[in-house]
Amino acid sequence: MSFSSPLVIWFEDLSRDDVPKVGGKNASLGEMVARLSGAGIRVPPGFATSADMFRDFLTANRLNEGMAETLARLDAGKLALAQAGQSIRAAIQAADWPEDARQAILSSYRELARRTGLPEPAVAVRSSATAEDLPDASFAGQQETFLNIRGEAALLDACRRCYASLYTDRAITYRRLKGFEHARVALSVGVQHMVRSDIGGAGVMFTIDTESGFDKVVLINAAWGLGETVVQGTVSPDEYQVFKPLLGQPGLVPILEKKLGAKERKLVHGRGAGSATRDVPTSAAERARLVLSDEEILDLARQACVIERHYGRAMDIEWAKDGDTGLLHIVQARPETVRSGSQGTFLSYRIGQHGRELLRGLSIGEAVAAGTVCLIESVRDIGRFV
């Protein structure tokens, strides 16, 4: 039985062809719920607001003309990027919900409560742009996600903040560089029941080696708590590599490598209504222990291969482990757009001279560079960065 309306669509009523309606992220979630549940892919239930709801929201609050004027001034060099973005976001966050949109969101949340058996289920509220996660462009991480949202008022506020995040400085700049017209990109909001990964673990995985481009491995990153610490790169996670061709062989454990990460901190549910999440240090025992067992590593790798075969391309996948049930869930999947699109030419570098070590962490990028370090200790000092 379908509970979808023109303004809100449940994941099971979506497919990957629905990017214009609900964006890449939500279309992919719907594709997995509708077509891969029978293959063992576990996706938490949820629904998506439509792109039409976003457009109606802007129209009802008469925001389009002012946004267009602000962006035109930015393009003409008459307004700084930070000023333009802040002005648009503030206008969206101050706007009111049209009554039909408000009722559509709240009635769907009540239906999710009925399905989960919880009076006010905790949900992840995720932004999904209608031009998001295409094979030649990844908008991942540019719009906001809000975790552990409970209650109707908090949900409406989080959805509004997702709308505003379509105009973060990073998102505005990326659309300009990629040639996407701002007014042609709408935003859908995914509302998904949260599993208790705050007392379990979470992370990301790729069906290709993101360093070498070798396509016969699944690369899994894992940390304690909610997965945003791994997605945003704020912790050093565990790393596991699994050899795909042997995953189907009974009795074999084709794990090529298990690398213990520092996992310095974790994101957990907040206490009370004041904070949805809080960032806390991990214990010495957590830092010294791998997040996943061999059985769990293989379970995730097999799920990754099912998703890859279905989509027919290398995938970038987010997962979460429920600390109450021990089950592993897929909470997002998108095409891998960096290494899988390369031409297969790789360079290695060796540093001949070493200066004083300034910091340690995971490397990002494909080359080395030399120059003067500009150390920014606070966002308040970002003006010093040149």
Secondary structure by P-SEA (a helix, b strand, c coil): cccccccccccccccccccccccaaaaaaaaaaaccccccbbbbbbccccaaaaaaaaaaaccaaaaaaaaaaaaaccccaaaaaaaaaaaaaaccccaaaaaaaaaaaaaaaaaacccbbbbbbbbbccccccccccccccbbbbcccccaaaaaaaaaaaaaacccaaaaaaaaaaccccccbbbbbbbbbbccccccccccccccccccccccbbbbbbbccccccccccccbbbbbbbbcccccccccccccccccccccbbbcccccccccbbbbbbcccccccccccaaaaaaaaaaaaaaaaaacccbbbbbbbcccccbbbbccccccccccccccbbbbbbbccccccccccccccccccccccccccccccccccc
